[in-house]
Amino acid sequence: MEREAKRQRETEPQPEDFIMLGLDLQNKGDRLGASASAERNFREFFGASSVVVAILWRMLSENDLVPAGGKIVHILWTLHFFRAYPKEGHACAVAGGSGGAVDPKTHRKFVQAFTYAIADAESIKVSVSVACDRIIHSINWLIVYFMLYLYL
């Protein structure tokens, strides 16, 4: 049986889209505030910058690895799960954001599906562009900062 064609987004989600969804999951509403603090809060909560998450989404999308029914909010659920490894009740409450808790079965379904998708994406060869060079440079500085934080 042939796979049904997925409805494609008209435009690729931008880092700002991920930040806005992240604010909702953090129950911070539409209070964007300063872009630097919003980005810092996003990284603290999800373990990666909004630019990295946008690149990850694009990579999954271009290689047809986005799970059926998967939305950009589901990748944020997965990254939060990787970052915090919370108990089910807490994870479902966070995933619901300002709309209330989501069903545990729904949460498990999408976190598991995106976990496998991200694992499959690891084997995809990605060419290093200028944006990726900046990300790698940022990650190197974050590692240095983290090491200094641990030992000082």
C-alpha positions in Angstrom: 0.0 0.0 0.0 1.4 3.3 -1.0 2.0 5.9 1.7 -0.4 8.7 1.7 1.1 12.1 0.9 1.7 14.2 4.0 0.4 17.8 4.1 3.5 20.0 3.8 3.9 23.3 5.5 3.8 26.2 3.2 7.0 27.6 4.8 9.6 26.1 7.0 9.3 27.0 10.7 11.7 29.7 11.7 13.6 29.8 15.1 11.1 32.4 16.3 8.3 29.9 15.8 10.1 27.5 18.1 10.7 30.2 20.7 7.0 31.1 20.7 6.0 27.5 21.2 8.6 27.1 23.8 7.2 30.1 25.7 3.8 28.4 25.7 5.3 25.2 27.0 7.1 27.1 29.8 3.7 28.8 30.6 5.2 32.2 29.8 2.5 33.2 27.4 3.4 35.7 24.7 6.0 37.5 26.9 8.9 37.3 24.4 11.0 39.9 26.2 14.6 40.5 25.1 15.6 38.1 22.4 18.8 37.1 24.2 16.9 36.1 27.4 14.2 34.3 25.4 16.9 32.3 23.6 18.8 31.6 26.8 15.5 30.4 28.5 14.8 28.2 25.4 18.3 26.6 25.6 17.9 26.0 29.3 14.5 24.3 28.9 15.1 22.3 25.7 18.9 21.8 25.7 19.5 23.4 22.3 19.1 26.8 20.7 16.1 27.6 18.5 18.4 27.7 15.5 19.6 24.2 16.1 16.1 23.0 16.6 15.0 24.7 13.3 17.9 23.0 11.5 17.0 19.6 13.1 13.4 20.0 12.0 14.4 20.9 8.4 16.7 17.9 8.3 14.0 15.6 9.5 11.5 17.2 7.1 13.8 17.1 4.0 14.6 13.4 4.6 10.9 12.5 5.2 11.7 11.4 8.8 9.0 13.5 10.5 6.6 11.0 12.0 3.0 10.8 10.8 1.0 13.6 12.4 4.1 15.1 13.9 4.2 18.8 14.5 6.9 21.2 15.6 5.6 21.2 19.1 6.2 17.4 19.3 9.9 17.8 18.6 10.0 20.3 21.5 8.3 17.7 23.8 11.0 15.2 22.8 13.8 17.7 23.4 12.4 18.6 26.8 12.2 14.9 27.6 15.8 14.4 26.6 16.8 17.4 28.7 14.8 16.8 31.9 13.9 13.1 31.7 10.8 13.9 33.8 8.2 11.6 35.3 5.1 11.0 33.1 2.8 13.4 35.0 5.2 16.3 34.8 6.1 15.7 31.2 2.4 15.7 30.2 1.7 18.9 32.2 4.7 20.6 30.5 3.7 19.3 27.1 0.2 20.8 27.5 1.6 24.2 28.3 -1.0 26.8 28.9 -3.7 24.5 27.5 -3.5 21.9 30.3 -1.9 18.5 30.4 -1.9 16.2 27.4 -2.9 12.6 27.4 0.1 10.3 28.5 -0.5 8.0 25.5 -0.2 10.9 23.1 2.9 12.2 24.8 4.6 8.8 24.7 3.6 8.2 21.0 5.2 11.4 19.8 8.2 11.4 22.1 9.0 7.8 21.0 8.4 8.5 17.3 10.6 11.6 17.3 13.3 9.8 19.3 13.5 7.2 16.6 13.4 9.8 13.9 16.3 11.8 15.4 18.2 8.5 15.8 17.6 7.7 12.1 18.7 11.3 11.2 22.1 10.7 12.8 23.1 8.5 9.9 22.3 11.2 7.4 25.4 12.9 6.1 25.1 16.6 6.6 27.3 19.1 4.8 28.8 21.7 7.1 27.7 25.2 6.1 28.5 28.6 7.5 25.5 28.3 9.9 26.7 24.9 11.1 30.2 26.4 11.7 28.7 29.1 13.9 26.7 26.4 15.8 29.7 24.3 16.3 31.7 27.3 17.5 28.8 28.2 19.9 28.7 24.6 21.2 32.5 24.7 21.8 32.2 27.9 23.8 29.2 26.4 25.8 31.4 23.4 26.7 34.2 25.7 27.9 31.7 27.8 29.9 30.1 24.7 31.4 33.5 23.2 32.4 34.5 26.5 34.0 31.1 26.6 35.8 31.7 23.1 37.2 35.2 23.7 38.4 34.9 27.2 39.7 
